[in-house]
Amino acid sequence: MSKNYLAYTLLVFATLCWSGNFIVGKFAYLFEVPPLTLNFLRWVSVWIILIPFTYKEIFNNFNYIKKNWMVISFMGVITISTFNSVVYFALNYTQVINAVLVLAAIPAVTIIISSFMKVDKTNIFQLIGLLLSIIGISAIISNADLNRILSLSFNKGDIWMLVCVLSWSIYSTLLKKHSFKFSQFTLIQLMVTVGIIFLIPQFFYERSIGLDVNFNKAFFVILFYVVIFPALAAYYCWQKGVEIVGPNRATMFVQLMPLLSAILAIIIFREKLELYHFIGASFILSGIYLSNRKLNA
């Protein structure tokens, strides 16, 4: 039981870090930090930080890594270079509320993929929990106004967000399917190594259209956050959590992101706390509890 609670703590912390990324992303926009360049420098910094701690394990497991290089490379491409960059790209064409709605599909897609790949079994409690969480998310992002959801118009940005949903769902499933014998940080190091290769063209593209970085105090504060928390801390905690409880149960914690983002916005930007926040939070937390309750009994 204590191992499960450790997993839940890790997963909540990971989603908190990623929720903070939306807030920092807003600051990055305000301070005119080029998003693809930020993403590139973020992962280069992660690579530099990790290599002194991971190179020995990489060297000692070189043959094992060679045997699993295809799946590790694939995981690096769909997360480090694809997921993050596609989110930035999609937000050029769609509004944040649409993007959050599409990302809410991650648990459902993960359950389908993990069942198809015979990685994790699905039960009725998980499906009911998923439904409750989606209702909670809808309440928060729509201000509990059904007409606001029904009036949303979807465009190519929303279609691109589906790529993010698919990539993250596959990544979470592969984490459980392949229990690598090296550490979580070494896995991140290997994924980042591959991901950076595909981020280099994105970096030079932004430079070619005149989007240069202003290396001021604001930039370094933003870079520090996205390197330490959404990258290093969150990826480690997520991967460890999935390893313990499996992708189906872990993916439900993605539904916390809209709730935590709203809480952070209230604290940092002093946005007003409304009744619909409590309603949405109740549904989300009930959904997560229910989806895990059956397997704990």
C-alpha positions as CSV (number, residue, x, y, z in Angstrom):
1,M,0.0,0.0,0.0
2,S,2.8,2.4,0.9
3,K,4.3,1.8,-2.6
4,N,1.0,3.0,-4.1
5,Y,1.0,6.1,-2.0
6,L,4.5,6.9,-3.1
7,A,3.4,6.5,-6.7
8,Y,0.4,8.8,-6.2
9,T,2.7,11.4,-4.6
10,L,5.1,11.3,-7.5
11,L,2.3,11.5,-10.1
12,V,0.7,14.5,-8.3
13,F,4.1,16.3,-8.2
14,A,4.7,15.6,-11.9
15,T,1.4,17.1,-12.9
16,L,2.0,20.1,-10.6
17,C,5.3,20.7,-12.3
18,W,3.6,20.5,-15.8
19,S,0.8,22.7,-14.6
20,G,3.3,25.3,-13.6
21,N,4.7,25.0,-17.1
22,F,1.5,26.7,-18.4
23,I,2.1,29.6,-16.1
24,V,5.7,29.9,-17.0
25,G,4.8,29.6,-20.6
26,K,2.6,32.6,-20.2
27,F,5.5,34.5,-18.8
28,A,7.7,33.3,-21.7
29,Y,5.2,34.8,-24.1
30,L,5.1,38.1,-22.2
31,F,8.9,38.3,-22.2
32,E,9.0,37.3,-25.9
33,V,11.0,34.2,-25.5
34,P,10.9,32.1,-28.7
35,P,9.1,28.9,-27.8
36,L,11.0,26.4,-30.0
37,T,14.3,27.9,-29.0
38,L,13.3,27.7,-25.3
39,N,12.4,24.0,-25.8
40,F,15.8,23.3,-27.5
41,L,17.8,25.1,-24.8
42,R,15.7,23.4,-22.1
43,W,16.7,19.9,-23.2
44,V,20.3,20.7,-24.0
45,S,20.6,22.0,-20.5
46,V,19.0,18.8,-19.1
47,W,21.5,16.7,-21.1
48,I,24.5,18.7,-19.8
49,I,23.2,18.4,-16.2
50,L,22.5,14.7,-16.3
51,I,25.6,13.4,-18.3
52,P,28.0,13.5,-15.3
53,F,25.6,11.3,-13.3
54,T,24.5,8.9,-16.1
55,Y,27.6,8.3,-18.3
56,K,28.9,5.4,-16.2
57,E,25.5,3.6,-16.2
58,I,25.2,4.2,-19.9
59,F,28.7,2.7,-20.5
60,N,28.1,-0.3,-18.2
61,N,24.8,-1.1,-20.0
62,F,25.9,-0.3,-23.5
63,N,25.0,-3.7,-25.0
64,Y,21.6,-3.7,-23.2
65,I,20.9,-0.2,-24.5
66,K,21.8,-1.2,-28.1
67,K,19.3,-4.0,-27.9
68,N,16.6,-1.6,-26.7
69,W,17.7,1.4,-28.7
70,M,14.8,1.4,-31.1
71,V,12.1,1.7,-28.4
72,I,14.1,4.2,-26.4
73,S,14.7,6.4,-29.5
74,F,11.0,6.2,-30.3
75,M,10.1,7.3,-26.8
76,G,12.5,10.2,-27.1
77,V,11.1,11.3,-30.4
78,I,7.4,11.2,-29.4
79,T,8.0,13.1,-26.1
80,I,11.1,15.3,-26.1
81,S,10.9,16.6,-29.7
82,T,7.3,15.9,-30.8
83,F,5.0,16.5,-27.8
84,N,6.5,19.7,-26.6
85,S,7.0,21.3,-30.0
86,V,3.6,20.3,-31.3
87,V,1.9,21.9,-28.3
88,Y,3.7,25.2,-29.1
89,F,2.8,24.9,-32.8
90,A,-0.8,24.0,-32.1
91,L,-1.3,27.0,-29.8
92,N,-0.6,29.3,-32.8
93,Y,-3.9,28.2,-34.3
94,T,-6.1,27.4,-31.3
95,Q,-7.1,28.8,-28.0
96,V,-5.9,27.3,-24.7
97,I,-9.4,26.1,-23.7
98,N,-9.5,24.0,-26.8
99,A,-6.1,22.5,-26.2
100,V,-6.9,21.5,-22.6
101,L,-10.1,19.9,-23.8
102,V,-8.2,17.8,-26.3
103,L,-5.5,16.8,-23.8
104,A,-8.2,15.6,-21.5
105,A,-8.5,12.6,-24.0
106,I,-5.1,11.3,-22.9
107,P,-6.4,8.9,-20.2
108,A,-9.0,7.4,-22.5
109,V,-6.5,6.9,-25.3
110,T,-3.9,5.4,-22.9
111,I,-6.5,2.9,-21.6
112,I,-7.3,1.8,-25.2
113,I,-3.6,1.5,-26.2
114,S,-2.5,-0.3,-23.1
115,S,-5.4,-2.7,-23.5
116,F,-4.6,-3.3,-27.1
117,M,-0.9,-3.9,-26.4
118,K,-1.9,-6.1,-23.4
119,V,0.1,-4.0,-21.0
120,D,-2.7,-3.1,-18.5
121,K,-6.2,-4.4,-17.9
122,T,-9.2,-2.0,-17.9
123,N,-12.1,-2.3,-15.5
124,I,-15.5,-0.5,-15.2
125,F,-14.2,1.5,-12.2
126,Q,-11.5,3.1,-14.3
127,L,-14.0,3.9,-17.0
128,I,-16.4,5.5,-14.6
129,G,-13.5,7.4,-12.9
130,L,-12.4,8.7,-16.3
131,L,-15.9,10.0,-17.1
132,L,-16.1,11.8,-13.7
133,S,-12.7,13.4,-14.3
134,I,-13.7,14.6,-17.8
135,I,-16.9,16.1,-16.3
136,G,-14.7,17.9,-13.7
137,I,-12.3,19.2,-16.3
138,S,-15.2,20.5,-18.4
139,A,-16.7,22.3,-15.4
140,I,-13.4,24.1,-14.7
141,I,-12.5,25.2,-18.2
142,S,-16.0,26.1,-19.2
143,N,-16.9,27.9,-15.9
144,A,-19.6,25.3,-15.6
145,D,-21.3,26.7,-18.6
146,L,-22.4,24.0,-21.1
147,N,-23.0,26.5,-23.9
148,R,-19.4,27.5,-23.7
149,I,-18.3,24.0,-24.5
150,L,-20.9,23.5,-27.2
151,S,-19.9,26.7,-28.9
152,L,-16.2,25.8,-29.2
153,S,-15.0,25.8,-32.8
154,F,-12.3,23.3,-33.7
155,N,-9.5,24.0,-36.2
156,K,-6.2,22.5,-37.4
157,G,-4.6,23.5,-34.1
158,D,-6.9,21.1,-32.3
159,I,-6.1,18.4,-34.8
160,W,-2.4,18.8,-34.1
161,M,-3.2,18.5,-30.3
162,L,-4.5,15.0,-31.1
163,V,-0.9,14.2,-32.1
164,C,0.1,15.2,-28.5
165,V,-2.6,13.0,-27.1
166,L,-1.5,10.0,-29.1
167,S,2.3,10.5,-28.5
168,W,1.9,10.8,-24.7
169,S,-0.5,7.8,-24.5
170,I,2.0,5.6,-26.4
171,Y,4.9,6.8,-24.2
172,S,3.1,6.0,-21.0
173,T,2.2,2.6,-22.2
174,L,5.7,1.8,-23.4
175,L,7.1,2.9,-20.0
176,K,5.1,0.0,-18.4
177,K,5.7,-2.5,-21.2
178,H,9.5,-2.1,-21.1
179,S,10.8,-2.1,-17.5
180,F,14.4,-1.0,-18.3
181,K,17.1,-2.2,-15.9
182,F,18.8,1.2,-15.7
183,S,17.7,4.3,-13.7
184,Q,15.0,6.8,-14.5
185,F,17.6,9.5,-15.1
186,T,19.5,7.4,-17.5
187,L,16.3,6.7,-19.5
188,I,15.7,10.5,-19.6
189,Q,19.3,11.1,-20.7
190,L,18.9,8.6,-23.6
191,M,15.5,10.0,-24.6
192,V,16.9,13.5,-24.6
193,T,19.9,12.5,-26.6
194,V,17.6,11.4,-29.4
195,G,15.1,14.2,-28.9
196,I,17.7,16.9,-29.3
197,I,18.6,15.7,-32.8
198,F,15.1,16.5,-33.9
199,L,15.0,19.8,-32.0
200,I,18.1,21.2,-33.8
201,P,16.2,22.0,-37.1
202,Q,13.4,23.6,-35.0
203,F,16.0,25.9,-33.3
204,F,17.6,27.0,-36.6
205,Y,14.1,27.5,-38.1
206,E,13.2,30.1,-35.4
207,R,16.6,31.8,-35.9
208,S,16.1,31.9,-39.6
209,I,12.8,33.9,-39.2
210,G,14.4,36.4,-36.9
211,L,13.3,35.1,-33.5
212,D,16.4,35.5,-31.3
213,V,16.7,35.1,-27.5
214,N,17.3,38.0,-25.3
215,F,19.6,36.6,-22.6
216,N,18.2,38.6,-19.7
217,K,17.3,37.8,-16.1
218,A,13.7,36.8,-17.1
219,F,14.9,34.3,-19.7
220,F,17.3,32.6,-17.2
221,V,14.6,32.4,-14.5
222,I,12.2,30.8,-17.1
223,L,14.9,28.4,-18.4
224,F,15.7,27.4,-14.8
225,Y,12.1,26.4,-14.1
226,V,11.5,24.5,-17.3
227,V,14.7,22.6,-16.9
228,I,14.5,21.6,-13.2
229,F,10.7,21.1,-12.8
230,P,8.8,20.1,-16.0
231,A,11.8,18.4,-17.4
232,L,14.0,16.7,-14.8
233,A,11.7,16.4,-11.8
234,A,8.4,15.8,-13.6
235,Y,9.7,13.2,-16.1
236,Y,11.5,11.3,-13.3
237,C,8.4,11.3,-11.1
238,W,6.1,10.3,-13.9
239,Q,8.2,7.4,-15.1
240,K,8.6,6.1,-11.6
241,G,4.9,6.4,-10.9
242,V,3.9,4.6,-14.1
243,E,6.5,1.9,-13.3
244,I,4.7,1.3,-9.9
245,V,1.0,1.5,-10.7
246,G,0.8,1.1,-14.5
247,P,-0.3,3.4,-17.3
248,N,-4.0,3.1,-16.8
249,R,-4.0,4.2,-13.2
250,A,-1.2,6.8,-13.7
251,T,-2.7,8.5,-16.7
252,M,-5.8,9.5,-14.7
253,F,-3.5,12.0,-12.9
254,V,-3.2,14.0,-16.1
255,Q,-6.7,15.1,-15.3
256,L,-5.2,17.1,-12.4
257,M,-3.5,19.5,-14.7
258,P,-6.4,21.8,-15.5
259,L,-7.3,21.9,-11.8
260,L,-3.7,22.6,-10.6
261,S,-3.3,25.2,-13.4
262,A,-6.4,27.0,-12.2
263,I,-5.1,27.0,-8.6
264,L,-1.7,28.3,-9.7
265,A,-3.4,31.1,-11.7
266,I,-5.5,32.0,-8.7
267,I,-2.4,32.2,-6.5
268,I,0.0,33.9,-9.0
269,F,-2.3,36.0,-11.2
270,R,-4.9,36.5,-8.4
271,E,-7.7,35.2,-10.5
272,K,-11.0,34.8,-8.6
273,L,-11.9,31.5,-7.0
274,E,-15.4,30.4,-8.2
275,L,-17.9,27.7,-7.2
276,Y,-17.2,25.9,-10.5
277,H,-13.6,25.3,-9.3
278,F,-14.9,23.4,-6.3
279,I,-17.4,21.4,-8.5
280,G,-14.7,20.5,-11.0
281,A,-12.2,19.6,-8.4
282,S,-14.7,17.3,-6.7
283,F,-15.4,15.4,-9.9
284,I,-11.7,15.1,-10.8
285,L,-10.6,13.9,-7.4
286,S,-13.5,11.5,-7.2
287,G,-12.6,10.1,-10.7
288,I,-9.0,9.6,-9.7
289,Y,-10.0,7.9,-6.4
290,L,-12.5,5.6,-8.1
291,S,-10.2,4.6,-10.9
292,N,-7.6,3.4,-8.3
293,R,-10.0,2.1,-5.6
294,K,-10.9,-1.2,-7.3
295,L,-7.3,-2.3,-7.6
296,N,-6.5,-1.4,-4.0
297,A,-9.3,-3.5,-2.5
